[in-house]
Amino acid sequence: MATKKHERPAYFRVYSKVEALVRELQDASKGIPLRTQKHLLSTVTGVFQASDLVSWLMRRLGIEDRTEAATIAAVVCKWGYVFPVENSNSALKDDSSWMRNQSQYFWPSQNWDPDNTDYAIYLAKRNMRSKARHSLSDHEAETYSQLQHMLSGRWDQVSEQAKAQLCQLRSHKRKDKEMFDSQERAFWRVHRPPVCSDVGGDSVE
């Protein structure tokens, strides 16, 4: 996974305020009740509907305008605190779409500053796994090829790191692996969205 940097950004205080609210959102007694739901051919756990988030924000913040609450919910999603179960980069809407809470490990306040090497390790790890469940999308495959060329001098290290992370993941229970996979994908959809896949200079953005 990406390397955490020690220097906190100037807007860390904003994250702190949002995350205090998100902690309440995730609280078992005060937050949104989580469900288990059939999704395509599998069962997904720990989910809620986007409309549940909007309703919760209205109650918690005393907002009467549902559109205003939906706008706040969209920001919470855009910043990566919640994410759609479907692999989607579309903005959160006040509907029945299934959502998940993001792990605090991936929150912005953890000061992640992922670079091309981090992303290359993630894509390499996906590329080593079952193509049926972890295949790269077209833009990911193109970026992966570009990164192989850009990082050719240290690609052996990228591959070794990807293998090490996979070995560690295999020791986890299946449901835990599925949850981490979805959270990690959501993290990279925030930091490397499909619309930002061109390589320029030393970055793939």
Secondary structure as a PSIPRED ss2 file (coil, helix, strand):
# PSIPRED VFORMAT (PSIPRED V4.0)

   1 M C   1.000  0.000  0.000
   2 A C   1.000  0.000  0.000
   3 T C   1.000  0.000  0.000
   4 K E   0.000  0.000  1.000
   5 K C   1.000  0.000  0.000
   6 H C   1.000  0.000  0.000
   7 E C   1.000  0.000  0.000
   8 R C   1.000  0.000  0.000
   9 P C   1.000  0.000  0.000
  10 A C   1.000  0.000  0.000
  11 Y C   1.000  0.000  0.000
  12 F H   0.000  1.000  0.000
  13 R H   0.000  1.000  0.000
  14 V H   0.000  1.000  0.000
  15 Y H   0.000  1.000  0.000
  16 S H   0.000  1.000  0.000
  17 K H   0.000  1.000  0.000
  18 V H   0.000  1.000  0.000
  19 E H   0.000  1.000  0.000
  20 A H   0.000  1.000  0.000
  21 L H   0.000  1.000  0.000
  22 V H   0.000  1.000  0.000
  23 R H   0.000  1.000  0.000
  24 E H   0.000  1.000  0.000
  25 L H   0.000  1.000  0.000
  26 Q H   0.000  1.000  0.000
  27 D C   1.000  0.000  0.000
  28 A C   1.000  0.000  0.000
  29 S C   1.000  0.000  0.000
  30 K C   1.000  0.000  0.000
  31 G C   1.000  0.000  0.000
  32 I C   1.000  0.000  0.000
  33 P C   1.000  0.000  0.000
  34 L C   1.000  0.000  0.000
  35 R E   0.000  0.000  1.000
  36 T E   0.000  0.000  1.000
  37 Q E   0.000  0.000  1.000
  38 K E   0.000  0.000  1.000
  39 H E   0.000  0.000  1.000
  40 L C   1.000  0.000  0.000
  41 L C   1.000  0.000  0.000
  42 S E   0.000  0.000  1.000
  43 T E   0.000  0.000  1.000
  44 V E   0.000  0.000  1.000
  45 T E   0.000  0.000  1.000
  46 G E   0.000  0.000  1.000
  47 V E   0.000  0.000  1.000
  48 F E   0.000  0.000  1.000
  49 Q E   0.000  0.000  1.000
  50 A H   0.000  1.000  0.000
  51 S H   0.000  1.000  0.000
  52 D H   0.000  1.000  0.000
  53 L H   0.000  1.000  0.000
  54 V H   0.000  1.000  0.000
  55 S H   0.000  1.000  0.000
  56 W H   0.000  1.000  0.000
  57 L H   0.000  1.000  0.000
  58 M H   0.000  1.000  0.000
  59 R H   0.000  1.000  0.000
  60 R H   0.000  1.000  0.000
  61 L H   0.000  1.000  0.000
  62 G C   1.000  0.000  0.000
  63 I C   1.000  0.000  0.000
  64 E C   1.000  0.000  0.000
  65 D C   1.000  0.000  0.000
  66 R H   0.000  1.000  0.000
  67 T H   0.000  1.000  0.000
  68 E H   0.000  1.000  0.000
  69 A H   0.000  1.000  0.000
  70 A H   0.000  1.000  0.000
  71 T H   0.000  1.000  0.000
  72 I H   0.000  1.000  0.000
  73 A H   0.000  1.000  0.000
  74 A H   0.000  1.000  0.000
  75 V H   0.000  1.000  0.000
  76 V H   0.000  1.000  0.000
  77 C H   0.000  1.000  0.000
  78 K H   0.000  1.000  0.000
  79 W C   1.000  0.000  0.000
  80 G C   1.000  0.000  0.000
  81 Y C   1.000  0.000  0.000
  82 V E   0.000  0.000  1.000
  83 F E   0.000  0.000  1.000
  84 P E   0.000  0.000  1.000
  85 V C   1.000  0.000  0.000
  86 E C   1.000  0.000  0.000
  87 N C   1.000  0.000  0.000
  88 S C   1.000  0.000  0.000
  89 N C   1.000  0.000  0.000
  90 S C   1.000  0.000  0.000
  91 A C   1.000  0.000  0.000
  92 L C   1.000  0.000  0.000
  93 K C   1.000  0.000  0.000
  94 D C   1.000  0.000  0.000
  95 D C   1.000  0.000  0.000
  96 S C   1.000  0.000  0.000
  97 S C   1.000  0.000  0.000
  98 W E   0.000  0.000  1.000
  99 M E   0.000  0.000  1.000
 100 R E   0.000  0.000  1.000
 101 N E   0.000  0.000  1.000
 102 Q C   1.000  0.000  0.000
 103 S C   1.000  0.000  0.000
 104 Q H   0.000  1.000  0.000
 105 Y H   0.000  1.000  0.000
 106 F H   0.000  1.000  0.000
 107 W C   1.000  0.000  0.000
 108 P H   0.000  1.000  0.000
 109 S H   0.000  1.000  0.000
 110 Q H   0.000  1.000  0.000
 111 N C   1.000  0.000  0.000
 112 W E   0.000  0.000  1.000
 113 D C   1.000  0.000  0.000
 114 P C   1.000  0.000  0.000
 115 D C   1.000  0.000  0.000
 116 N H   0.000  1.000  0.000
 117 T H   0.000  1.000  0.000
 118 D H   0.000  1.000  0.000
 119 Y H   0.000  1.000  0.000
 120 A H   0.000  1.000  0.000
 121 I H   0.000  1.000  0.000
 122 Y H   0.000  1.000  0.000
 123 L H   0.000  1.000  0.000
 124 A H   0.000  1.000  0.000
 125 K H   0.000  1.000  0.000
 126 R H   0.000  1.000  0.000
 127 N H   0.000  1.000  0.000
 128 M C   1.000  0.000  0.000
 129 R C   1.000  0.000  0.000
 130 S C   1.000  0.000  0.000
 131 K H   0.000  1.000  0.000
 132 A H   0.000  1.000  0.000
 133 R H   0.000  1.000  0.000
 134 H H   0.000  1.000  0.000
 135 S C   1.000  0.000  0.000
 136 L C   1.000  0.000  0.000
 137 S C   1.000  0.000  0.000
 138 D H   0.000  1.000  0.000
 139 H H   0.000  1.000  0.000
 140 E H   0.000  1.000  0.000
 141 A H   0.000  1.000  0.000
 142 E H   0.000  1.000  0.000
 143 T H   0.000  1.000  0.000
 144 Y H   0.000  1.000  0.000
 145 S H   0.000  1.000  0.000
 146 Q H   0.000  1.000  0.000
 147 L H   0.000  1.000  0.000
 148 Q H   0.000  1.000  0.000
 149 H H   0.000  1.000  0.000
 150 M H   0.000  1.000  0.000
 151 L C   1.000  0.000  0.000
 152 S H   0.000  1.000  0.000
 153 G H   0.000  1.000  0.000
 154 R H   0.000  1.000  0.000
 155 W H   0.000  1.000  0.000
 156 D H   0.000  1.000  0.000
 157 Q H   0.000  1.000  0.000
 158 V H   0.000  1.000  0.000
 159 S H   0.000  1.000  0.000
 160 E H   0.000  1.000  0.000
 161 Q H   0.000  1.000  0.000
 162 A H   0.000  1.000  0.000
 163 K H   0.000  1.000  0.000
 164 A H   0.000  1.000  0.000
 165 Q H   0.000  1.000  0.000
 166 L H   0.000  1.000  0.000
 167 C H   0.000  1.000  0.000
 168 Q H   0.000  1.000  0.000
 169 L H   0.000  1.000  0.000
 170 R H   0.000  1.000  0.000
 171 S C   1.000  0.000  0.000
 172 H C   1.000  0.000  0.000
 173 K C   1.000  0.000  0.000
 174 R H   0.000  1.000  0.000
 175 K H   0.000  1.000  0.000
 176 D H   0.000  1.000  0.000
 177 K H   0.000  1.000  0.000
 178 E H   0.000  1.000  0.000
 179 M H   0.000  1.000  0.000
 180 F H   0.000  1.000  0.000
 181 D H   0.000  1.000  0.000
 182 S H   0.000  1.000  0.000
 183 Q H   0.000  1.000  0.000
 184 E H   0.000  1.000  0.000
 185 R H   0.000  1.000  0.000
 186 A H   0.000  1.000  0.000
 187 F H   0.000  1.000  0.000
 188 W H   0.000  1.000  0.000
 189 R H   0.000  1.000  0.000
 190 V H   0.000  1.000  0.000
 191 H H   0.000  1.000  0.000
 192 R C   1.000  0.000  0.000
 193 P C   1.000  0.000  0.000
 194 P C   1.000  0.000  0.000
 195 V C   1.000  0.000  0.000
 196 C C   1.000  0.000  0.000
 197 S C   1.000  0.000  0.000
 198 D C   1.000  0.000  0.000
 199 V E   0.000  0.000  1.000
 200 G E   0.000  0.000  1.000
 201 G C   1.000  0.000  0.000
 202 D C   1.000  0.000  0.000
 203 S E   0.000  0.000  1.000
 204 V E   0.000  0.000  1.000
 205 E C   1.000  0.000  0.000
